[in-house]
Amino acid sequence: MNRVNIAQPDVTLMLDWEGVIREASLSTSIPEEGVQDWVGRPWTETVTDSGSDWIRRMLEAARNNGVSAFGQVRQRFPSGKELPIEYTTVRLGGEAGLIAVGKNLQAVAELQSRLIATQQAREQDYWKLREIETRSRLLFDASNEAVLIVEAESLRIIEANPAAIRALGLAPGWEFLREVAPRDEQTFRGMLQRAREQGRAPGIVVHLGAERAAWLVRATLMTRDPSPVYLLQLAATGFDAQTAPRGAALRTEELLDRLPDAFVVTDQDGTIRRANSAFLDLIQAAAEGGVVGESLGRWLAQPGAGLSVLLGAAHQHGEVRLFTTMITGELGLDAKVEISAATTGIGSARAIGFVLRDVGRRAALRDDGGQLREALAEIEAGVGRTPLPALVRRTAAALERHCIDRALRLASGNRTAAAELLGLSRQTLYAKLGRYGVPEDVATVAGEDM
């Protein structure tokens, strides 16, 4: 007859009906622990205070139902050692009492502790990686040098820092090789092949863009999922001797950015490559990086005067004069504009420059001047019937009110800003508003208390 090996519980307790220990035994997995001191003591006194309630519930369940659910307690041994033990209690037949069998969970607890420690270490590594990534992103964006990340196979731009967007008008999604002059293409590919073999390659001079400006380009191969990429660093080499005026420092970019009229440069399809601050204000955009790579037609709202009509006229005649349409900004505000444009280059290298002038404010100013003329005409009609001092006072009042109206409109209804434009205190402006009965829709703005 074969003997069946049955695993012995780590802790076995024979109990009476009240839960007092009558016998206690341990398996070899808990060595050097004498438990004879437990005999004659209530089971609840051999565990920590937090486990007493669990034991009472298990005893009651075993007496009533025959067996209890599993419960985990910290068993305190006579030596002072404490171990996590998972017990279940079973009712014996007749008046034999109860038996409690327990399993040592120390190994499980150690495994859980290791798992928690590993999770904490992984979390710390994750945040360290995020910190490194954030620092790299800040350096990437803050660099004064143009930096591009392009796919190694297709040479399509994945990322471009603000310096590259400003200097070259490049945006993610464009093919960098299209910007390289044909005469430099073979040399540029050779530099990339060297970077693929050695990890990086020394810089070479490459002519880029429609203007074929000279740039020093350095390439570094980087591993990235799902495929490797090139990090391209571009530094301007200065103006060519044939094109730069002798002794003159050109500030074209700075002048265009300070131009009061909106100015934008697109490719032949109307995709924006450069935009000045006035254009960003006109379309209510926060930064140039958010519009480069977008179609200009995104903001042209008037039917029949969209981008296709504008580009068709520009390609056919080489220029456009006073093209009237509507611009809808990011915040939903419309503005009537006149657009003039000119093209340069041929084929895929063609670029189009647009000047957009807001003519809505011009009409509003003309309306304001008409109101003043009407008021002065009424005063003039009183000559001969009204004393001169009264006519002078009425003229001064009409001119003063007109100036207040103009200041409020220029300040978009902000009374504090309007008072500064007029050289008045805010209280003085309030008094004059009350005197002339200026309507609230002109004298207030949303969110300003009256």
ZICORNOR-V336303 format. One record per residue. N is the residue number from 1. PHI is phi in degrees with one decimal (* if undefined). OMEGA is omega in degrees with one decimal (* if undefined). Layout:
BEGIN
N|PHI|OMEGA + N|PHI|OMEGA
END
This chain:
BEGIN
1|*|-179.4 + 2|-77.4|177.8 + 3|-89.3|179.6 + 4|-91.9|178.9 + 5|-84.3|178.3 + 6|-110.6|-178.5 + 7|-63.9|179.7 + 8|-80.9|175.5 + 9|-62.2|178.4 + 10|-67.8|178.0 + 11|-134.3|175.9 + 12|-126.3|-179.2 + 13|-125.1|172.6 + 14|-95.6|-171.7 + 15|-122.5|169.8 + 16|-86.9|-176.2 + 17|-64.7|-178.4 + 18|-93.1|178.8 + 19|87.5|176.6 + 20|-87.9|-176.1 + 21|-72.9|176.8 + 22|-104.0|175.4 + 23|-143.2|178.0 + 24|-145.6|178.2 + 25|-144.5|-179.3 + 26|-123.3|173.7 + 27|-84.8|-179.9 + 28|-69.7|178.7 + 29|-72.8|176.6 + 30|-122.6|-174.4 + 31|-79.4|171.0 + 32|56.8|176.1 + 33|-128.1|176.0 + 34|-88.8|-174.5 + 35|-115.2|179.0 + 36|-66.7|178.6 + 37|-66.3|-179.9 + 38|-75.5|-173.9 + 39|-62.6|-179.6 + 40|90.0|179.6 + 41|-106.8|174.0 + 42|-62.5|-179.6 + 43|-59.1|-176.9 + 44|-62.9|-179.0 + 45|-82.8|-177.9 + 46|-98.6|179.1 + 47|-121.1|176.9 + 48|-70.0|-175.7 + 49|-57.6|-177.1 + 50|-68.0|-178.6 + 51|-93.8|-177.0 + 52|-62.8|-179.2 + 53|-63.3|178.1 + 54|-59.5|-177.9 + 55|-65.3|179.5 + 56|-60.8|-179.6 + 57|-66.6|178.8 + 58|-67.0|178.3 + 59|-62.5|-179.7 + 60|-64.3|179.6 + 61|-64.5|179.8 + 62|-67.4|179.2 + 63|-66.1|-175.6 + 64|-85.6|-172.0 + 65|-110.6|-179.6 + 66|96.9|179.8 + 67|-152.4|-179.5 + 68|-108.2|173.1 + 69|-73.8|178.4 + 70|-73.6|176.7 + 71|-140.3|-177.4 + 72|-103.0|178.4 + 73|-133.0|173.3 + 74|-100.9|-176.9 + 75|-84.3|179.0 + 76|-99.3|-178.4 + 77|-89.1|-178.6 + 78|-56.9|179.2 + 79|-74.0|-176.4 + 80|98.1|179.3 + 81|-73.2|178.1 + 82|-121.2|178.9 + 83|-131.7|173.4 + 84|-77.1|-178.3 + 85|-123.2|175.9 + 86|-101.9|-174.7 + 87|-109.6|161.4 + 88|-137.9|-174.6 + 89|-118.4|-175.8 + 90|-126.8|177.2 + 91|-83.9|177.9 + 92|-88.2|-177.7 + 93|-73.0|177.5 + 94|63.8|179.9 + 95|-100.9|-175.8 + 96|-70.6|179.3 + 97|97.7|-174.8 + 98|-127.7|173.6 + 99|-132.7|177.5 + 100|-116.9|178.0 + 101|-116.3|-175.7 + 102|-130.8|179.3 + 103|-117.0|179.7 + 104|-73.0|-179.2 + 105|-101.5|-177.0 + 106|-62.5|179.8 + 107|-62.9|177.8 + 108|-65.1|179.8 + 109|-63.5|177.6 + 110|-63.9|178.7 + 111|-64.4|177.3 + 112|-63.9|178.6 + 113|-62.9|178.0 + 114|-64.3|179.1 + 115|-63.5|178.7 + 116|-63.8|179.1 + 117|-62.9|178.7 + 118|-65.7|178.4 + 119|-63.0|178.6 + 120|-64.2|178.8 + 121|-64.8|178.3 + 122|-65.2|178.9 + 123|-65.6|177.0 + 124|-63.1|177.2 + 125|-63.3|179.7 + 126|-62.6|-178.9 + 127|-69.5|174.0 + 128|-63.6|178.1 + 129|-64.0|177.5 + 130|-63.1|178.9 + 131|-63.9|177.6 + 132|-63.4|179.5 + 133|-63.4|179.4 + 134|-64.6|179.1 + 135|-62.9|178.5 + 136|-63.0|178.6 + 137|-64.9|178.5 + 138|-63.6|177.5 + 139|-64.5|179.3 + 140|-61.1|-177.5 + 141|-76.7|-174.5 + 142|-85.9|-176.9 + 143|-63.6|175.1 + 144|-77.7|178.4 + 145|-89.6|178.1 + 146|-68.1|-178.2 + 147|-130.4|178.9 + 148|-127.8|170.0 + 149|-116.6|-175.5 + 150|-125.5|176.4 + 151|-65.5|-176.7 + 152|-67.4|-176.3 + 153|-84.8|-173.7 + 154|-93.3|-175.4 + 155|59.6|175.0 + 156|-83.6|-175.8 + 157|-71.6|176.4 + 158|-94.9|179.8 + 159|-140.8|176.6 + 160|-139.6|179.9 + 161|-80.2|-177.0 + 162|-55.2|179.6 + 163|-64.0|178.2 + 164|-69.1|178.5 + 165|-65.7|-179.3 + 166|-67.7|-172.0 + 167|-79.1|-173.2 + 168|-116.0|-178.1 + 169|68.0|-178.2 + 170|-89.0|-178.1 + 171|-142.5|178.0 + 172|-56.2|-180.0 + 173|103.6|-179.4 + 174|-85.2|177.5 + 175|-89.1|-175.6 + 176|-66.1|-176.3 + 177|-63.8|178.2 + 178|-67.1|-180.0 + 179|-85.5|-176.9 + 180|-83.6|177.7 + 181|-61.8|-178.4 + 182|-53.7|-177.6 + 183|-69.1|-177.8 + 184|-101.5|-172.5 + 185|-63.1|-178.1 + 186|-64.6|178.4 + 187|-63.7|-179.9 + 188|-65.5|178.2 + 189|-64.8|176.9 + 190|-63.9|176.9 + 191|-64.7|178.8 + 192|-65.0|178.4 + 193|-64.5|177.0 + 194|-66.5|177.4 + 195|-64.6|178.4 + 196|-66.9|-177.8 + 197|-81.9|-173.0 + 198|-112.2|-179.9 + 199|94.9|176.7 + 200|-155.0|-178.3 + 201|-139.3|177.0 + 202|-65.0|-174.9 + 203|-71.5|173.8 + 204|-131.6|178.4 + 205|-88.9|-179.6 + 206|-127.9|178.1 + 207|-94.5|-171.6 + 208|-122.4|172.5 + 209|75.6|-179.8 + 210|-66.4|-179.1 + 211|-81.9|-178.6 + 212|55.4|177.5 + 213|-71.3|-177.3 + 214|-84.4|178.6 + 215|-132.0|173.0 + 216|-89.0|-174.2 + 217|-115.1|174.2 + 218|-119.5|-175.7 + 219|-123.5|175.6 + 220|-134.4|178.7 + 221|-84.2|-179.3 + 222|-128.1|175.6 + 223|-82.1|-178.8 + 224|-162.1|177.1 + 225|-76.1|0.6 + 226|-90.4|-176.9 + 227|-146.5|-178.7 + 228|-66.9|-179.2 + 229|-134.7|173.6 + 230|-105.6|169.1 + 231|-97.7|-178.4 + 232|-104.2|175.8 + 233|-108.8|-174.7 + 234|-120.9|177.6 + 235|-128.3|-179.9 + 236|-67.2|-179.8 + 237|-93.7|-177.2 + 238|100.4|-178.7 + 239|-80.2|175.3 + 240|-65.6|-177.5 + 241|-62.5|-176.8 + 242|-78.0|-173.7 + 243|-108.1|-176.4 + 244|-82.5|176.3 + 245|-63.5|-177.9 + 246|-66.3|177.1 + 247|72.7|-177.3 + 248|-114.8|175.8 + 249|-106.1|-176.8 + 250|-74.4|179.2 + 251|-123.7|-174.0 + 252|-60.4|-177.2 + 253|-61.2|-179.5 + 254|-64.8|-179.5 + 255|-66.7|179.4 + 256|-63.7|-179.2 + 257|-69.9|-179.9 + 258|-91.3|179.6 + 259|-61.3|-178.3 + 260|-68.7|176.0 + 261|-88.5|179.2 + 262|-66.0|179.9 + 263|-133.7|-178.4 + 264|-144.6|177.6 + 265|-115.1|178.4 + 266|-126.0|170.7 + 267|-83.3|-174.2 + 268|-66.2|-179.9 + 269|-96.2|179.3 + 270|88.3|177.0 + 271|-82.4|-173.3 + 272|-70.1|176.0 + 273|-119.0|179.8 + 274|-156.1|179.5 + 275|-146.5|179.4 + 276|-92.3|-175.1 + 277|-64.6|-179.6 + 278|-63.9|177.3 + 279|-67.4|177.6 + 280|-61.6|177.1 + 281|-65.7|-177.3 + 282|-64.4|-178.5 + 283|-97.2|177.2 + 284|59.4|177.1 + 285|-103.3|-174.2 + 286|-82.7|-174.2 + 287|-148.2|-178.3 + 288|-64.6|-179.7 + 289|-60.2|-179.6 + 290|-80.0|-178.7 + 291|-113.7|178.7 + 292|-64.4|-176.1 + 293|94.8|177.2 + 294|-90.9|177.6 + 295|-80.1|177.2 + 296|-61.3|-180.0 + 297|-63.7|178.6 + 298|-60.2|-175.5 + 299|-109.2|176.9 + 300|-85.9|-168.1 + 301|-107.1|-171.3 + 302|-78.4|177.9 + 303|-59.6|179.5 + 304|83.2|179.2 + 305|-132.3|-177.4 + 306|-89.8|-174.4 + 307|-66.4|-177.3 + 308|-62.0|177.9 + 309|-65.6|-179.1 + 310|-64.8|-179.6 + 311|-67.4|178.7 + 312|-60.0|178.9 + 313|-66.9|-179.4 + 314|-66.3|-179.9 + 315|-68.8|-176.9 + 316|-75.3|-173.9 + 317|-106.4|-178.9 + 318|83.1|179.3 + 319|-159.1|176.9 + 320|-137.6|179.7 + 321|-124.0|170.3 + 322|49.9|175.0 + 323|-79.9|-174.0 + 324|-93.8|178.2 + 325|-157.0|179.8 + 326|-117.2|175.1 + 327|-109.8|175.1 + 328|-108.7|-177.0 + 329|-79.0|-178.8 + 330|-63.2|-179.7 + 331|-94.4|175.8 + 332|88.5|-179.9 + 333|-85.0|-179.3 + 334|-98.8|176.3 + 335|-143.5|176.5 + 336|-83.0|-175.5 + 337|-131.4|169.1 + 338|-110.9|-175.3 + 339|-115.1|169.6 + 340|-119.2|-174.9 + 341|-145.9|174.8 + 342|-146.0|-178.0 + 343|-112.3|175.4 + 344|-147.7|-179.9 + 345|82.8|-180.0 + 346|-134.8|176.0 + 347|59.5|-177.8 + 348|-69.5|179.7 + 349|-88.3|-177.9 + 350|-70.1|176.1 + 351|-127.8|-178.6 + 352|-127.4|176.0 + 353|-103.7|-178.1 + 354|-118.4|170.2 + 355|-113.9|-177.4 + 356|-115.2|-178.4 + 357|-115.7|179.5 + 358|-74.5|-179.3 + 359|-100.0|177.9 + 360|-66.4|178.3 + 361|-65.1|179.5 + 362|-61.4|178.8 + 363|-65.0|179.8 + 364|-64.2|179.6 + 365|-67.8|177.1 + 366|-64.8|178.6 + 367|-63.2|178.9 + 368|-61.8|179.6 + 369|-64.6|178.1 + 370|-64.5|177.7 + 371|-62.9|178.7 + 372|-64.7|179.5 + 373|-63.5|178.0 + 374|-62.4|179.8 + 375|-64.3|179.8 + 376|-68.6|178.2 + 377|-64.5|177.5 + 378|-63.8|179.4 + 379|-66.3|-179.5 + 380|-63.7|179.2 + 381|-66.1|179.9 + 382|-87.3|178.8 + 383|-64.5|-178.6 + 384|97.9|178.7 + 385|-110.6|-177.3 + 386|-120.8|179.0 + 387|-58.3|-177.2 + 388|-59.8|179.1 + 389|-58.3|178.5 + 390|-68.1|177.7 + 391|-63.0|179.2 + 392|-63.4|179.7 + 393|-63.0|179.5 + 394|-66.4|178.2 + 395|-64.4|179.5 + 396|-63.2|-180.0 + 397|-66.4|179.6 + 398|-64.0|179.3 + 399|-66.6|-179.7 + 400|-63.9|179.1 + 401|-64.3|178.9 + 402|-60.2|-179.9 + 403|-65.7|178.4 + 404|-65.3|177.9 + 405|-59.2|-179.7 + 406|-62.8|-179.3 + 407|-62.9|179.8 + 408|-65.9|179.2 + 409|-69.9|177.9 + 410|-64.7|179.9 + 411|-91.0|-179.6 + 412|54.8|176.3 + 413|86.6|-179.3 + 414|-77.5|-173.5 + 415|-69.0|178.8 + 416|-64.2|179.0 + 417|-66.1|178.6 + 418|-63.9|178.4 + 419|-62.0|177.6 + 420|-65.0|178.1 + 421|-63.0|-177.8 + 422|-87.4|-177.8 + 423|74.2|-179.1 + 424|-115.3|170.7 + 425|-78.5|-179.2 + 426|-64.9|179.9 + 427|-64.6|178.7 + 428|-64.3|178.4 + 429|-64.4|177.2 + 430|-58.4|-178.1 + 431|-62.4|-179.5 + 432|-70.4|176.8 + 433|-61.7|177.8 + 434|-67.7|-178.4 + 435|-65.6|-176.0 + 436|-93.5|178.4 + 437|63.4|179.6 + 438|-68.4|-177.5 + 439|-59.9|-177.5 + 440|-66.6|-178.9 + 441|-67.3|175.6 + 442|-92.8|-171.8 + 443|-88.8|-178.5 + 444|-130.8|172.5 + 445|-128.7|-177.5 + 446|-61.5|175.6 + 447|90.1|-179.8 + 448|-98.9|-179.4 + 449|-74.1|176.0 + 450|-81.6|*
END
